[in-house]
Amino acid sequence: MNKIRYFSYTRPLPNILKIYQLYYLDLKGNYKLNSRIVKILLKENLFMALFFFVGVPIYLHFFREDIFSHQYREIIQITLVLLLFSNIPSIVLLINYYFENRGTKLKIDFSANSFLIEIKGFEKSYDLSDISISTYYLTKYHRPEIGWKWFWYPHHPFGYWHVRFNNGDEYYLSNLLVDFLKDPKFLPVTKYRYTTFPFMDKSNSVSAQKSEEIENTNRIEYLVQLYSGKSEQELIDLLNNKVPYQPEAIEAAKIVLSKKKVG
Protein backbone atom coordinates (compact mmCIF):
# COMPACT_ATOMS: atom_id res chain seq x y z
CA MET A 1 0.00 0.00 0.00
CA ASN A 2 1.33 3.44 -0.92
CA LYS A 3 2.35 5.30 2.20
CA ILE A 4 1.55 8.70 0.69
CA ARG A 5 -2.16 9.51 0.50
CA TYR A 6 -3.59 12.50 -1.32
CA PHE A 7 -7.07 13.90 -0.84
CA SER A 8 -8.49 16.97 -2.52
CA TYR A 9 -11.81 18.72 -2.71
CA THR A 10 -11.80 21.96 -4.65
CA ARG A 11 -14.66 22.52 -7.10
CA PRO A 12 -17.00 25.44 -6.16
CA LEU A 13 -20.73 24.91 -5.84
CA PRO A 14 -22.79 27.22 -8.11
CA ASN A 15 -26.14 25.84 -7.09
CA ILE A 16 -27.10 23.90 -3.95
CA LEU A 17 -29.81 22.09 -5.89
CA LYS A 18 -27.09 20.51 -8.07
CA ILE A 19 -24.97 19.31 -5.17
CA TYR A 20 -25.62 15.61 -5.78
CA GLN A 21 -24.68 15.90 -9.44
CA LEU A 22 -21.55 17.94 -8.76
CA TYR A 23 -20.36 15.60 -6.05
CA TYR A 24 -20.86 12.57 -8.23
CA LEU A 25 -19.12 14.07 -11.29
CA ASP A 26 -16.23 15.49 -9.25
CA LEU A 27 -15.63 12.28 -7.40
CA LYS A 28 -15.94 10.14 -10.48
CA GLY A 29 -13.54 12.38 -12.40
CA ASN A 30 -10.81 12.07 -9.79
CA TYR A 31 -10.62 8.71 -8.09
CA LYS A 32 -8.37 10.09 -5.35
CA LEU A 33 -11.44 11.87 -4.05
CA ASN A 34 -13.75 9.70 -2.01
CA SER A 35 -16.70 8.68 -4.17
CA ARG A 36 -17.56 5.68 -2.01
CA ILE A 37 -19.94 7.45 0.37
CA VAL A 38 -22.04 9.03 -2.37
CA LYS A 39 -22.13 5.78 -4.34
CA ILE A 40 -23.39 3.91 -1.27
CA LEU A 41 -26.12 6.52 -0.78
CA LEU A 42 -27.23 6.34 -4.42
CA LYS A 43 -27.09 2.53 -4.51
CA GLU A 44 -29.16 2.07 -1.36
CA ASN A 45 -31.77 4.54 -2.59
CA LEU A 46 -31.91 2.68 -5.89
CA PHE A 47 -32.53 -0.62 -4.08
CA MET A 48 -35.26 0.98 -1.99
CA ALA A 49 -36.92 2.45 -5.10
CA LEU A 50 -36.77 -0.87 -6.95
CA PHE A 51 -38.27 -2.67 -3.96
CA PHE A 52 -41.25 -0.31 -3.68
CA PHE A 53 -41.78 0.48 -7.37
CA VAL A 54 -41.18 -3.02 -8.76
CA GLY A 55 -41.26 -5.59 -5.97
CA VAL A 56 -44.35 -4.32 -4.15
CA PRO A 57 -46.46 -3.87 -7.34
CA ILE A 58 -45.58 -7.41 -8.50
CA TYR A 59 -46.61 -8.83 -5.14
CA LEU A 60 -49.87 -6.86 -5.10
CA HIS A 61 -50.67 -7.79 -8.70
CA PHE A 62 -50.44 -11.53 -8.04
CA PHE A 63 -51.63 -11.74 -4.44
CA ARG A 64 -53.68 -8.60 -3.69
CA GLU A 65 -55.16 -7.51 -6.98
CA ASP A 66 -57.93 -5.59 -5.21
CA ILE A 67 -55.37 -3.29 -3.57
CA PHE A 68 -53.22 -3.12 -6.73
CA SER A 69 -56.07 -1.87 -8.89
CA HIS A 70 -57.44 0.71 -6.47
CA GLN A 71 -54.57 1.92 -4.29
CA TYR A 72 -51.41 1.59 -6.42
CA ARG A 73 -51.20 5.33 -7.04
CA GLU A 74 -51.48 6.06 -3.31
CA ILE A 75 -48.74 3.50 -2.57
CA ILE A 76 -46.40 5.17 -5.07
CA GLN A 77 -47.11 8.61 -3.62
CA ILE A 78 -46.46 7.43 -0.06
CA THR A 79 -43.23 5.74 -1.18
CA LEU A 80 -41.95 8.91 -2.85
CA VAL A 81 -42.69 10.93 0.28
CA LEU A 82 -40.93 8.37 2.49
CA LEU A 83 -37.84 8.27 0.25
CA LEU A 84 -37.62 12.05 0.20
CA PHE A 85 -38.15 12.36 3.94
CA SER A 86 -35.61 9.64 4.77
CA ASN A 87 -32.96 11.38 2.67
CA ILE A 88 -33.28 14.80 4.32
CA PRO A 89 -30.52 14.02 6.88
CA SER A 90 -28.20 12.84 4.08
CA ILE A 91 -28.82 16.00 2.07
CA VAL A 92 -28.19 18.20 5.12
CA LEU A 93 -24.94 16.37 5.93
CA LEU A 94 -23.82 16.48 2.30
CA ILE A 95 -24.28 20.26 2.18
CA ASN A 96 -22.68 20.70 5.62
CA TYR A 97 -19.61 18.64 4.72
CA TYR A 98 -19.23 20.35 1.36
CA PHE A 99 -19.16 23.88 2.73
CA GLU A 100 -16.87 22.90 5.61
CA ASN A 101 -14.29 21.18 3.39
CA ARG A 102 -14.51 22.89 0.02
CA GLY A 103 -11.17 24.22 -1.19
CA THR A 104 -9.33 21.79 1.09
CA LYS A 105 -6.43 19.56 0.04
CA LEU A 106 -4.75 17.09 2.33
CA LYS A 107 -1.55 15.06 2.08
CA ILE A 108 -0.55 12.54 4.73
CA ASP A 109 2.96 11.10 4.33
CA PHE A 110 3.59 8.35 6.86
CA SER A 111 7.17 7.77 5.70
CA ALA A 112 8.03 11.42 6.39
CA ASN A 113 5.71 11.62 9.43
CA SER A 114 4.08 14.70 7.90
CA PHE A 115 0.56 16.11 7.72
CA LEU A 116 0.20 18.78 5.01
CA ILE A 117 -3.10 20.63 4.65
CA GLU A 118 -4.06 23.39 2.22
CA ILE A 119 -7.25 25.42 2.67
CA LYS A 120 -8.13 27.88 -0.10
CA GLY A 121 -4.49 28.31 -1.07
CA PHE A 122 -3.11 28.64 2.47
CA GLU A 123 -0.82 25.74 3.32
CA LYS A 124 0.40 24.44 6.70
CA SER A 125 2.44 21.39 7.61
CA TYR A 126 2.69 19.42 10.85
CA ASP A 127 4.35 16.33 12.24
CA LEU A 128 2.00 13.43 12.84
CA SER A 129 3.58 13.03 16.25
CA ASP A 130 2.26 16.51 17.18
CA ILE A 131 -1.36 15.35 16.98
CA SER A 132 -2.89 15.55 20.45
CA ILE A 133 -6.49 14.62 19.59
CA SER A 134 -7.77 12.40 16.79
CA THR A 135 -11.46 11.49 16.87
CA TYR A 136 -13.74 9.86 14.32
CA TYR A 137 -17.38 10.95 14.61
CA LEU A 138 -19.58 8.22 13.14
CA THR A 139 -23.24 7.28 13.15
CA LYS A 140 -24.39 4.77 15.76
CA TYR A 141 -24.85 2.29 12.92
CA HIS A 142 -21.10 1.61 13.09
CA ARG A 143 -20.97 0.54 16.73
CA PRO A 144 -19.56 -2.99 16.41
CA GLU A 145 -20.27 -4.29 19.91
CA ILE A 146 -23.96 -3.38 20.16
CA GLY A 147 -25.17 -4.53 16.75
CA TRP A 148 -26.73 -1.39 15.32
CA LYS A 149 -26.61 -2.82 11.80
CA TRP A 150 -30.15 -4.14 12.09
CA PHE A 151 -31.33 -0.53 12.18
CA TRP A 152 -30.69 1.01 8.77
CA TYR A 153 -30.91 4.68 7.92
CA PRO A 154 -29.72 6.37 4.72
CA HIS A 155 -27.12 8.69 6.29
CA HIS A 156 -25.19 5.88 8.01
CA PRO A 157 -22.09 6.26 5.72
CA PHE A 158 -21.43 9.84 6.84
CA GLY A 159 -18.88 10.87 9.42
CA TYR A 160 -15.99 13.25 10.02
CA TRP A 161 -12.52 13.36 11.54
CA HIS A 162 -11.59 15.90 14.22
CA VAL A 163 -7.83 16.33 14.52
CA ARG A 164 -6.06 18.75 16.90
CA PHE A 165 -2.35 19.52 17.19
CA ASN A 166 -0.24 20.46 20.20
CA ASN A 167 -0.13 24.12 19.11
CA GLY A 168 -3.94 24.35 19.26
CA ASP A 169 -4.65 24.13 15.51
CA GLU A 170 -7.55 21.83 14.73
CA TYR A 171 -9.34 20.65 11.61
CA TYR A 172 -12.60 18.92 10.79
CA LEU A 173 -12.34 16.63 7.78
CA SER A 174 -15.38 14.77 6.46
CA ASN A 175 -15.13 11.27 5.05
CA LEU A 176 -16.09 12.73 1.70
CA LEU A 177 -12.51 14.00 1.83
CA VAL A 178 -10.80 11.28 3.89
CA ASP A 179 -12.30 7.79 3.66
CA PHE A 180 -11.55 6.62 7.19
CA LEU A 181 -14.54 4.27 7.16
CA LYS A 182 -12.98 2.10 4.47
CA ASP A 183 -9.35 2.22 5.61
CA PRO A 184 -7.98 1.49 9.09
CA LYS A 185 -7.53 4.43 11.40
CA PHE A 186 -4.45 6.47 10.52
CA LEU A 187 -3.19 7.04 14.06
CA PRO A 188 -3.04 4.83 17.17
CA VAL A 189 -4.36 7.73 19.31
CA THR A 190 -7.60 7.85 17.32
CA LYS A 191 -10.81 7.45 19.29
CA TYR A 192 -14.38 6.94 18.15
CA ARG A 193 -17.48 8.89 19.04
CA TYR A 194 -20.90 7.71 17.91
CA THR A 195 -23.87 9.95 17.34
CA THR A 196 -27.23 9.71 15.59
CA PHE A 197 -26.55 12.71 13.36
CA PRO A 198 -22.82 13.50 12.75
CA PHE A 199 -23.26 17.18 11.90
CA MET A 200 -19.92 18.96 11.71
CA ASP A 201 -20.11 21.71 14.37
CA LYS A 202 -16.75 23.44 14.91
CA SER A 203 -18.10 25.75 17.60
CA ASN A 204 -18.78 22.88 19.98
CA SER A 205 -15.41 21.10 19.97
CA VAL A 206 -14.52 21.61 23.67
CA SER A 207 -17.85 20.44 25.06
CA ALA A 208 -17.88 17.58 22.56
CA GLN A 209 -14.48 16.41 23.79
CA LYS A 210 -15.65 16.41 27.42
CA SER A 211 -18.80 14.57 26.40
CA GLU A 212 -16.66 12.06 24.51
CA GLU A 213 -14.55 11.30 27.59
CA ILE A 214 -17.70 10.70 29.65
CA GLU A 215 -19.20 8.51 26.92
CA ASN A 216 -16.03 6.43 26.60
CA THR A 217 -16.06 5.80 30.35
CA ASN A 218 -19.73 4.80 30.26
CA ARG A 219 -19.11 2.48 27.31
CA ILE A 220 -16.26 0.73 29.10
CA GLU A 221 -18.49 0.17 32.13
CA TYR A 222 -21.25 -1.16 29.87
CA LEU A 223 -18.85 -3.49 28.05
CA VAL A 224 -17.42 -4.79 31.33
CA GLN A 225 -20.93 -5.96 32.24
CA LEU A 226 -21.48 -7.33 28.72
CA TYR A 227 -18.22 -9.29 28.68
CA SER A 228 -18.55 -10.64 32.22
CA GLY A 229 -20.37 -13.68 30.83
CA LYS A 230 -17.56 -14.57 28.43
CA SER A 231 -15.07 -17.29 29.23
CA GLU A 232 -11.37 -16.58 29.72
CA GLN A 233 -10.58 -18.17 26.36
CA GLU A 234 -13.12 -15.96 24.58
CA LEU A 235 -11.58 -12.88 26.17
CA ILE A 236 -8.08 -14.01 25.22
CA ASP A 237 -9.22 -14.58 21.63
CA LEU A 238 -10.70 -11.07 21.60
CA LEU A 239 -7.45 -9.54 22.84
CA ASN A 240 -5.42 -11.53 20.31
CA ASN A 241 -7.62 -10.22 17.50
CA LYS A 242 -7.84 -6.52 18.31
CA VAL A 243 -8.33 -5.17 14.79
CA PRO A 244 -12.18 -5.42 14.57
CA TYR A 245 -12.69 -3.98 18.06
CA GLN A 246 -12.64 -0.41 19.37
CA PRO A 247 -10.22 0.67 22.15
CA GLU A 248 -13.02 0.69 24.74
CA ALA A 249 -13.87 -2.94 23.93
CA ILE A 250 -10.22 -3.96 24.35
CA GLU A 251 -9.97 -2.10 27.66
CA ALA A 252 -13.16 -3.73 28.94
CA ALA A 253 -11.91 -7.19 27.95
CA LYS A 254 -8.66 -6.60 29.85
CA ILE A 255 -10.59 -5.54 32.98
CA VAL A 256 -12.89 -8.58 32.90
CA LEU A 257 -10.00 -10.98 32.19
CA SER A 258 -7.95 -9.60 35.08
CA LYS A 259 -10.92 -10.01 37.43
CA LYS A 260 -11.44 -13.61 36.32
CA LYS A 261 -7.77 -14.44 36.88
CA VAL A 262 -7.81 -12.88 40.36
CA GLY A 263 -11.04 -14.67 41.23
N, C-alpha and C positions, 0 to 999 in steps of 0.2 A: 504493500500500500504506500502511495506517495506521501511523504511526511509533510509536504507543503500543500496547504489547502487554501484555495482562493474562493471568495464569495463576493458577489457584487450585486448592487440593486440601484439602478441609476435613472431609469426612464421616468420623466414627469408624467403626471396624470392630468390630461386636459378635461376629463369629464368623469365624475364619480360613477355615473350610470354605466360607463364602459370598463369599470375596474376589473371585472371578471375576464373580459376579452383581452385587455392589456396585460394582465398578469399571465394569462395562458400563453399569449404570443411571445412575451418577453422571456418567460421561463423556457419555452420550447426552443426559442432561437439561441439560447445560451445554456448549455446543459450544466455549466458550473453553478448556475442559479438553481435554487431548489424548486423544482416543479412537482415534487412528489405530493406535497400537501394539497395543492389545488387539484391534482389528478385524482387523489383519493376522494375529495369532496364531489367532484363531477361524476366519478364512477358510482359512488354510493347513491347519489341522487338519480342517476340513470337506472340503477337496479330498482330503486323504490318506484320510479315512474313506470317501468316495465311491469312490475308486480301489480300495481293498481290499474294501469291502463290496458294491460294484456291478460295477466293472470286472473284477476278478479272477474273481468267480463266473460272469459272462457268458462270459468266455474259457474257463474250465474246463468250463462246461456244453456249449459247442459244440466244443471241441477236445480236452478231457481229461475226458471224462465219467466215466472210472473213478476219477479223483482227486476229482471233484466229488461223486460219490455216497458216497464212503467217508471222505474227509478234510476236507470242507467245515467241519465244526464245529471241527476242530483248527486250520484256517487262520484262522477268525474269532477263536478264543481267542488265537492267537499275535499276530494283528494288534492286538487290544485291549491285550495286554501291551506290545507295541512302542510303541503310541501313548501309553500311560500313561508308560512309561519315558522316551520321548523328550521328554515335556513336564515332567519333574521339574525341569530347570534353569529353565524358564520360570516355573514355580510358585514356585520359590525366589526368583528375581529379582523377581517380582511382589510377594511378601510383603516382601522386603528393601526395595524401593523405596517401598512403601506406608508402612512404619513409619518410614523415614528422612524422608519428605516430608509426612506427614500433618499437617494444621494449618498448612500453608505457603501463603502467597500471595506472588506476585511481580509487580511492575510495572516494566517497562523502558521508559523514555521517551527515545528517541534525540534528539528535538528539544530536550529540557531537559538531556540528558547525565546522566540520573539512573537509579539502580538502587535501587528500593525493595522491601524484603523484609519480610514479616511472618510470624513463627513463633509460633503459639499465642498471638496477641494482642500480642506484643512486636514493635515495628516499628523498623527501622533504614533509613537512606538513605545512599547513597554516590554519588560521581561515577563515571561509567564510565571516566574517565581515570585513576582511582585503582586500577584493576584491574592487579595485577602478574602474575597467573597465570590463564590461562583454558585449560582442557584438556578435550577431549571424549574420554571413554573408550567405545570402541565394540568390537563383536565383530570378529574378523578377517575376517568375511564382507564387511565394508565397505572393505577395502583395495582401492583402485582399480587400483593398478599391478601387482598380483600375480595378480589374477583368482580371488579366493576364491569367486566366485559359483557356481562349479560345485559347491561343497560346501555343501549346505543343512543347516541345523539350526534347530529351531523357535525358539530364543531369539535369533536374529540381529537382531530389531528393537530389542532392549534396549540401553541405554547411559545414561551420566550425564555431567553437566557439573560439573567442579571449578573453582570460581572463588575466587581469593584477592585481598584488597585490601592496599594498602601498609601499613595499620595492623595487619595480621596476621589480620584476620577472614577466615574462609573458609567456603564453603558447598558442599554436594553436592546437585545438583538433577537428578533423573532425567528422562528424556525422556517419562515419563508426565506430567510437569509442564511441561516445556519441550520442544517438538518441534524439536530442533535437527537431527534427521535429515532432516526435510522441508524446512526453511528453510535458507538460507545461514547460515554462522556469523555471530554477532552482532558479534564484535570481530576486528580484524585480528591481534591478538596470539594468537588462539586456535590451539592445537596439537592434534594428534590422537595418541591412544595406543590401540593395538589389543591386545585380549586375548581369549582363548577364552571366558572367563566374567567379564563385567563386574560383579562383585559390589561393591557400594558399601561400602568399608571405610575409615572416617574415621580410624582409628588408624594407618593406614599411609601417610599422605599424604607425609611427608618422603622415605621410602625409595622411594615410587612416583615422586616427582618426579626423584630421582637416576636411577632406572631408566629413566625416560622420556628423559632427556637422553642416556643411553648408547644407548638403542634408536634415537633419532632419528639419532645419528651413524652407527650401523651401517646404518641404512636408506639414508642418503645415500651411503655407500660402496657398498652393494649396487646402488643405482640408477645410480651412476656407471658401474659395470661393465655394467649392463643397457642403458644408453643409449649406450654407446661404439660400438655398431654402427649407430646412427642417423646419417643424413646431416645436414649443417648445416641444410638447409631444413626437415627434420622437427623438429629442435630449435628452430628459429626459430618454426615453427608452434605448437609446444607452449608456448613462452614468450608468444606472442601470444594464446593461448587458455588463460589460467591458471585459469579458474573450475573446471573439472572435476578439477584436480590439487591434491594436497596440497603444503604448503610445501617438504617434503623433496624432492619430485619436481622442483619448480621450481629449487631450489638445485642439485640434481644436473645438471639440464639446462644451467644456467649454467656449471658447472664443465667439463662435457664440451665445450660449445660454445667456451669460452675456450681449451681445449687444442687443439681442431681449428684454430682461427684462428691460434694460435701456431705449430702444426706446419705 
